């Protein structure tokens, strides 16, 4: 059974992420863990010096969190009746990142699905802070779903790579599971740098080709900045899911921290899956 963790702050974007998980895995036996964390604001100095339960604040916030989770669970069960899915709810007094890390470990989570922005996300921000931290720290794959995303089955997948890392079945399995379920085509995109692939890159490409089999289509695109190349590819080909492996060679770090990204105009309009470096 696939175990999917879906954090929620009860925003529209968070609901879209839950909906995406339920539709992508509609034919898969899943347990979906709806997680809401709460950290009550500090109104009194005493709150810092003692347990919140002493003042009843923790109980009040947890009751509100549980009420909203139960309401959300009923809505999902009514709208998306599916005998393959079991929904459980978790309300915890903790920071989101710490609780996600803990839940991934204790519940053997296979995948995290979350929105790219919360209820107060500014349009000019590529990803919300929580999403960035989760992607960087998670020990399982993460799918970030953009706001107002009209669901499309992930039949066309874009997989940018520089062939700098070895590909194993364990690493690619989360991608293959989705591709197999939806009969997807995986577009492997390599941006030419003006140099031939070295021996290690050739070996890694061969590994990937063998793992993907007939689902993989390999593209060599002209020398370009990787973000511009992704943009250009998506303008010419309908892509339903963008997938990358997290490692020091990818552009993910630059994607999250460089202001120049805004000038380049990289906009996440499709779900973005990041597979951790195992």
C-alpha positions as CSV (number, residue, x, y, z in Angstrom):
1,X,0.0,0.0,0.0
2,X,1.3,3.4,-1.0
3,X,1.6,5.9,1.9
4,X,1.1,9.6,0.9
5,X,1.6,12.5,3.2
6,X,-0.4,15.6,2.3
7,X,0.3,18.7,4.6
8,X,-2.6,21.2,4.6
9,X,-3.1,24.7,5.9
10,X,-6.7,24.5,4.6
11,X,-5.9,26.9,1.7
12,X,-7.2,26.4,-1.8
13,X,-3.7,25.4,-3.0
14,X,-3.5,22.8,-0.3
15,X,-6.8,21.3,-1.3
16,X,-5.7,21.2,-4.9
17,X,-2.6,19.2,-3.8
18,X,-4.8,16.7,-2.0
19,X,-7.1,16.4,-5.0
20,X,-4.1,15.9,-7.3
21,X,-2.8,13.0,-5.1
22,X,-6.2,11.3,-5.0
23,X,-6.7,11.5,-8.8
24,X,-3.1,10.6,-9.8
25,X,-3.3,7.5,-7.5
26,X,-7.0,6.8,-7.9
27,X,-6.3,3.2,-9.0
28,X,-3.7,2.5,-6.3
29,X,-4.3,1.3,-2.8
30,X,-3.3,4.3,-0.7
31,X,-3.3,5.6,2.8
32,X,-3.5,9.4,2.7
33,X,-2.2,11.2,5.8
34,X,-3.7,14.7,6.1
35,X,-1.4,16.7,8.3
36,X,-2.0,20.1,9.9
37,X,0.5,21.6,12.3
38,X,-0.3,24.5,14.6
39,X,1.9,26.8,16.6
40,X,-0.3,29.3,18.5
41,X,1.0,32.9,18.5
42,X,2.6,34.1,21.7
43,X,0.3,36.6,23.5
44,X,2.0,36.5,26.9
45,X,5.6,36.3,28.1
46,X,4.4,33.5,30.4
47,X,3.6,31.4,27.3
48,X,7.2,31.2,26.5
49,X,8.1,30.0,30.0
50,X,5.5,27.3,30.4
51,X,3.5,24.7,28.5
52,X,0.7,26.1,26.4
53,X,-1.7,23.6,27.9
54,X,-1.5,25.5,31.2
55,X,-3.5,28.3,29.6
56,X,-5.7,26.2,27.4
57,X,-4.3,27.7,24.2
58,X,-2.9,24.4,22.9
59,X,-6.3,22.7,23.4
60,X,-8.2,25.5,21.6
61,X,-5.9,25.5,18.6
62,X,-5.8,21.7,18.4
63,X,-9.6,21.5,18.6
64,X,-9.9,24.0,15.8
65,X,-7.3,22.1,13.7
66,X,-9.1,18.8,14.3
67,X,-12.5,20.3,13.4
68,X,-11.2,21.6,10.1
69,X,-9.4,18.3,9.4
70,X,-12.5,16.3,10.0
71,X,-14.6,18.6,7.8
72,X,-11.9,18.3,5.1
73,X,-11.9,14.5,5.4
74,X,-15.7,14.3,5.0
75,X,-15.6,16.6,2.0
76,X,-12.9,14.4,0.3
77,X,-14.8,11.2,1.1
78,X,-18.0,12.6,-0.4
79,X,-16.4,14.1,-3.5
80,X,-13.9,11.4,-4.3
81,X,-15.4,8.1,-3.1
82,X,-12.7,5.5,-3.7
83,X,-12.5,2.1,-2.0
84,X,-8.7,2.2,-2.7
85,X,-8.2,5.1,-0.4
86,X,-8.0,5.3,3.3
87,X,-7.8,8.9,4.8
88,X,-6.4,9.6,8.2
89,X,-6.0,12.9,9.9
90,X,-3.2,14.2,12.1
91,X,-3.2,17.5,14.1
92,X,0.1,18.3,15.9
93,X,1.6,21.1,17.9
94,X,4.9,21.4,16.0
95,X,6.6,23.2,13.1
96,X,5.6,21.8,9.8
97,X,9.1,20.8,8.7
98,X,9.8,18.9,11.9
99,X,6.5,17.1,11.9
100,X,6.9,16.1,8.2
101,X,10.3,14.7,8.9
102,X,9.0,12.8,11.9
103,X,5.9,11.4,10.0
104,X,8.0,10.3,7.1
105,X,10.1,8.2,9.4
106,X,7.4,6.8,11.7
107,X,4.8,6.1,9.0
108,X,7.2,4.9,6.3
109,X,5.8,7.6,3.9
110,X,6.4,6.9,0.2
111,X,5.5,10.3,-1.2
112,X,4.7,13.9,0.0
113,X,2.3,15.9,-2.1
114,X,1.8,19.6,-1.2
115,X,0.9,23.0,-2.6
116,X,3.6,25.4,-3.8
117,X,2.1,28.2,-1.8
118,X,0.0,28.6,1.3
119,X,-3.0,30.8,2.0
120,X,-0.9,34.0,2.0
121,X,1.6,33.1,-0.8
122,X,2.7,36.1,-2.8
123,X,2.4,35.7,-6.6
124,X,6.0,36.7,-7.2
125,X,7.4,33.9,-5.0
126,X,8.2,30.7,-6.9
127,X,7.7,28.4,-4.0
128,X,6.6,29.1,-0.5
129,X,9.2,28.8,2.2
130,X,7.7,25.6,3.6
131,X,7.7,23.9,0.2
132,X,11.4,24.8,-0.4
133,X,12.5,23.4,3.0
134,X,10.5,20.2,2.6
135,X,12.0,19.6,-0.9
136,X,15.5,20.2,0.4
137,X,15.1,18.0,3.5
138,X,12.7,15.3,2.6
139,X,13.9,11.7,2.4
140,X,11.2,10.6,0.0
141,X,9.9,12.2,-3.3
142,X,7.9,15.4,-3.1
143,X,5.3,16.6,-5.6
144,X,4.6,20.3,-5.5
145,X,1.3,21.3,-7.1
146,X,0.9,24.9,-8.3
147,X,-2.1,27.1,-7.4
148,X,-5.3,26.8,-9.6
149,X,-3.9,23.7,-11.4
150,X,-6.6,22.1,-13.6
151,X,-5.9,18.4,-13.2
152,X,-4.3,16.5,-16.1
153,X,-3.2,12.9,-15.9
154,X,0.6,12.9,-16.1
155,X,0.9,11.3,-19.5
156,X,3.7,13.5,-20.7
157,X,6.6,13.8,-18.2
158,X,9.7,16.0,-18.6
159,X,12.8,14.8,-17.0
160,X,15.8,17.2,-17.3
161,X,19.2,15.7,-16.6
162,X,22.9,16.3,-17.1
163,X,23.7,12.6,-16.7
164,X,26.1,13.5,-13.8
165,X,24.7,10.9,-11.4
166,X,24.1,7.2,-11.6
167,X,20.5,6.0,-11.9
168,X,19.3,3.0,-10.0
169,X,16.0,1.2,-10.0
170,X,15.4,2.4,-6.5
171,X,15.9,6.0,-7.4
172,X,13.7,5.9,-10.5
173,X,10.9,3.6,-9.1
174,X,8.7,6.5,-7.9
175,X,8.7,8.0,-11.4
176,X,8.2,4.6,-13.1
177,X,5.2,3.8,-10.8
178,X,3.4,6.9,-12.0
179,X,4.4,6.4,-15.6
180,X,3.3,2.8,-15.6
181,X,-0.1,3.6,-14.1
182,X,-0.8,6.4,-16.6
183,X,0.9,4.9,-19.6
184,X,3.2,8.0,-19.6
185,X,5.9,9.0,-21.9
186,X,9.1,10.2,-20.2
187,X,10.9,13.0,-22.1
188,X,14.5,12.9,-20.9
189,X,16.0,16.3,-21.8
190,X,19.8,16.9,-21.9
191,X,21.0,20.4,-22.6
192,X,24.2,20.3,-24.8
193,X,27.1,22.3,-23.4
194,X,29.3,22.2,-26.4
195,X,31.1,19.1,-25.2
196,X,30.6,15.4,-25.8
197,X,29.4,13.3,-22.9
198,X,32.3,11.9,-20.9
199,X,32.6,8.2,-20.1
200,X,30.6,8.5,-16.8
201,X,27.8,10.4,-18.4
202,X,27.6,7.9,-21.3
203,X,27.3,5.1,-18.7
204,X,24.6,7.0,-16.7
205,X,22.6,7.7,-19.8
206,X,22.8,4.0,-20.7
207,X,21.6,3.1,-17.2
208,X,18.6,5.5,-17.5
209,X,17.8,4.2,-21.0
210,X,17.6,0.6,-19.7
211,X,15.5,1.5,-16.7
212,X,13.0,3.6,-18.7
213,X,12.7,1.1,-21.5
214,X,10.2,2.1,-24.2
215,X,8.7,4.8,-22.0
216,X,11.9,7.0,-22.4
217,X,12.4,9.4,-25.2
218,X,15.8,11.1,-25.2
219,X,16.2,14.7,-26.4
220,X,19.3,16.7,-26.9
221,X,18.5,20.4,-26.9
222,X,20.8,23.4,-28.0
223,X,23.2,24.9,-25.6
224,X,21.1,27.0,-23.3
225,X,20.6,28.0,-19.6
226,X,18.7,25.0,-18.1
227,X,15.8,27.1,-16.9
228,X,15.3,28.7,-20.3
229,X,15.6,25.2,-21.9
230,X,12.8,23.8,-19.7
231,X,10.7,26.8,-20.5
232,X,11.3,26.4,-24.3
233,X,10.5,22.6,-24.1
234,X,7.2,23.2,-22.4
235,X,6.2,25.8,-24.9
236,X,6.6,23.3,-27.7
237,X,5.4,20.2,-25.9
238,X,2.5,19.7,-23.6
239,X,4.0,18.5,-20.3
240,X,1.9,17.3,-17.4
241,X,4.6,16.6,-14.8
242,X,8.2,18.0,-14.4
243,X,10.5,15.6,-12.6
244,X,14.1,16.1,-11.3
245,X,16.5,14.3,-9.1
246,X,17.9,16.4,-6.2
247,X,21.6,16.5,-6.3
248,X,24.4,19.1,-6.2
249,X,24.6,19.2,-10.0
250,X,21.0,20.2,-10.7
251,X,19.7,23.8,-10.9
252,X,17.3,23.3,-7.9
253,X,19.5,25.3,-5.6
254,X,19.7,28.2,-8.0
255,X,16.0,27.9,-8.7
256,X,15.2,28.6,-5.1
257,X,17.7,31.2,-4.2
258,X,18.7,33.3,-7.2
259,X,16.7,36.5,-7.8
260,X,17.6,36.2,-11.5
261,X,15.0,33.5,-11.7
262,X,12.3,36.2,-11.8
263,X,14.0,37.8,-14.8
264,X,14.3,34.5,-16.6
265,X,10.6,33.9,-16.1
266,X,10.6,30.3,-14.8
267,X,7.0,29.7,-13.7
268,X,5.8,26.4,-12.3
269,X,2.5,25.8,-14.1
270,X,2.6,22.0,-13.9
271,X,3.2,19.7,-10.9
272,X,6.9,19.4,-10.0
273,X,8.3,16.2,-8.6
274,X,11.6,16.1,-6.9
275,X,13.3,12.8,-6.1
276,X,15.9,12.9,-3.3
277,X,19.4,11.8,-3.8
278,X,19.5,8.4,-2.1
